[in-house]
Amino acid sequence: MEVLQLVEASFPDATLDWAYRMPAFKYKGKPLVYAAGYAKHTGVYALPNTHAAFAEALKPYKQGKGSVQFPHDKALPYDLIKAMVLNRRVSLQKPAS
């Protein structure tokens, strides 16, 4: 899946695992991003705080609280997905307060 390759290339320190019956990348045991392919779309689950940070860019896509659907009849927005993953990475790297 292209999304998984993009995440892996953007964040090589992440580990590939499974969660909710789909591939998931984790960083230091915490969820980074999940992704799954479906008949009509690719679902990316980057958790609600990441979606809030990209609310404007995600407006054209169907969304849930922490999910977004990228339809197969349009090109994947690689730059957007990469920016979301990098944003999530930064939030996971911050020391706990």
C-alpha positions in Angstrom: 0.0 0.0 0.0 1.4 3.4 -1.0 0.5 5.0 2.2 2.5 2.6 4.2 5.5 3.1 2.0 5.1 6.9 2.4 4.9 6.6 6.2 7.9 4.3 6.3 10.0 6.6 4.2 8.9 9.7 6.2 9.5 8.2 9.6 12.0 5.3 9.5 12.1 5.1 13.3 8.5 3.9 13.4 7.7 0.3 13.7 5.1 -1.5 11.7 2.5 -3.4 13.7 -1.2 -4.3 13.6 -4.0 -2.6 15.4 -7.8 -2.7 14.8 -7.1 -5.4 12.1 -5.1 -3.0 9.9 -1.4 -2.0 9.5 -0.3 0.5 12.1 2.9 2.4 12.6 3.9 3.1 16.2 6.6 5.2 17.7 7.9 4.2 21.2 4.9 2.0 21.5 2.4 4.8 20.8 0.2 4.9 17.7 1.5 7.1 14.9 -0.9 6.3 12.0 -3.1 3.5 10.8 -4.0 2.8 7.2 -6.2 0.4 5.3 -7.3 0.0 1.7 -11.0 -0.5 0.9 -13.0 -0.9 -2.3 -13.5 2.8 -3.0 -11.0 4.5 -0.8 -7.9 4.4 1.3 -8.5 5.1 5.0 -5.9 6.9 7.0 -6.3 7.1 10.7 -3.9 9.6 12.3 -5.8 10.3 15.5 -8.0 13.4 16.2 -5.3 15.9 17.2 -3.6 15.5 13.9 -6.9 15.9 12.0 -7.6 19.1 13.9 -4.2 20.5 12.9 -5.1 19.9 9.2 -8.8 20.7 9.3 -8.7 23.1 6.3 -6.6 20.8 4.0 -8.9 17.8 4.9 -12.2 19.6 4.1 -12.5 18.0 0.6 -12.4 14.5 2.1 -14.9 12.4 4.0 -13.8 12.2 7.6 -14.6 10.8 11.0 -13.3 12.0 14.3 -9.8 10.7 13.7 -10.1 9.3 10.2 -10.0 10.5 6.6 -11.0 8.7 3.4 -9.0 9.3 0.2 -11.1 8.1 -2.7 -9.4 5.9 -5.3 -10.8 8.0 -8.2 -8.4 10.9 -7.2 -4.7 11.0 -6.7 -3.5 10.4 -3.1 -2.4 13.7 -1.6 1.1 12.5 -0.7 2.3 15.9 0.6 -0.7 16.2 2.9 -0.4 12.6 4.3 3.4 13.1 4.8 2.7 16.4 6.6 0.2 14.7 8.9 2.6 11.9 9.7 5.4 14.4 10.5 3.1 16.5 12.6 2.1 13.4 14.6 5.7 12.4 14.9 6.6 15.8 16.5 3.7 15.5 18.9 4.9 12.0 20.0 8.5 13.2 20.4 7.6 16.0 22.8 8.6 15.1 26.4 5.6 14.4 28.7 4.8 17.3 31.0 
